[in-house]
């Protein structure tokens, strides 16, 4: 594992991040004492749904109130786009619909 001082890490952060992206770990030291470690993030084996469930369990996210009907969403979007309304008018209409 490569070591670097706080000053060198601050001055060469982009270089260090490139090294981490390549799979290397870097130990940051302050006057010879280890204070931090830069290391690559391990790829998660969890699916997107499993990650969302974990966030909900941890209290970091709220569960969806209802599932999104993609066809209805697309139809509503197309209905708004087919008119001659401006972007501001469409935004106002969308906000009123969601109330």
C-alpha positions in Angstrom: 0.0 0.0 0.0 1.3 3.4 -1.0 1.7 6.1 1.7 1.4 9.8 1.2 1.4 12.9 3.5 -1.7 15.1 4.0 0.1 17.9 2.1 1.0 15.7 -0.8 -2.5 14.2 -0.8 -4.0 17.7 -0.9 -1.7 18.9 -3.7 -2.0 15.7 -5.8 -5.6 14.5 -5.1 -6.5 14.0 -8.7 -3.4 11.8 -9.2 -4.3 9.8 -6.1 -7.9 9.3 -7.2 -6.7 8.0 -10.6 -4.5 5.5 -8.7 -7.5 4.4 -6.6 -9.6 4.0 -9.7 -6.9 1.7 -10.9 -7.4 -0.5 -7.9 -4.6 0.8 -5.5 -5.1 1.7 -1.9 -3.3 4.7 -0.4 -2.6 5.4 3.3 -2.5 9.0 4.3 -0.2 9.9 7.1 0.2 12.9 9.4 3.8 13.2 10.6 4.2 9.4 10.2 0.9 8.5 11.9 -1.8 6.9 9.7 -5.0 9.1 9.6 -7.0 7.9 6.6 -7.1 5.4 3.8 -8.2 5.9 0.2 -9.3 2.6 -1.3 -11.6 1.5 -4.2 -15.2 0.8 -3.5 -16.2 -2.8 -3.7 -18.9 -3.5 -6.3 -22.2 -4.4 -4.6 -23.9 -7.7 -5.2 -27.2 -6.1 -4.3 -29.8 -5.2 -6.9 -31.2 -1.7 -7.0 -34.4 -2.8 -5.3 -32.4 -4.4 -2.5 -30.4 -1.2 -2.0 -33.6 0.8 -1.8 -35.0 -1.6 0.8 -31.8 -1.3 2.8 -32.1 2.5 2.8 -35.7 2.3 3.9 -34.8 -0.1 6.7 -32.0 2.3 7.8 -34.4 5.2 7.9 -32.5 7.0 5.1 -35.3 6.9 2.6 -39.1 6.6 2.5 -40.8 3.7 0.8 -42.8 4.6 -2.3 -46.5 5.3 -1.6 -47.5 3.7 -4.9 -45.9 2.1 -7.9 -45.4 4.2 -11.0 -47.6 3.3 -13.9 -45.1 3.9 -16.7 -47.8 3.9 -19.5 -50.0 6.4 -17.7 -46.9 8.6 -17.0 -45.9 8.5 -20.7 -49.5 9.3 -21.8 -49.7 12.3 -19.5 -46.4 13.6 -20.6 -47.3 13.2 -24.3 -50.7 15.0 -23.7 -48.9 18.0 -22.3 -46.3 18.0 -25.0 -48.8 17.8 -27.8 -50.3 21.2 -26.9 -48.9 24.6 -27.6 -48.1 25.4 -24.0 -44.8 26.9 -23.0 -42.4 25.2 -20.6 -43.5 27.5 -17.8 -47.2 26.7 -18.4 -46.5 23.0 -18.4 -44.6 23.3 -15.1 -47.4 25.2 -13.5 -49.9 22.6 -14.7 -47.8 19.8 -13.4 -47.5 21.4 -10.0 -51.3 21.9 -9.9 -51.9 18.2 -10.9 -49.7 17.0 -8.0 -51.6 19.0 -5.3 
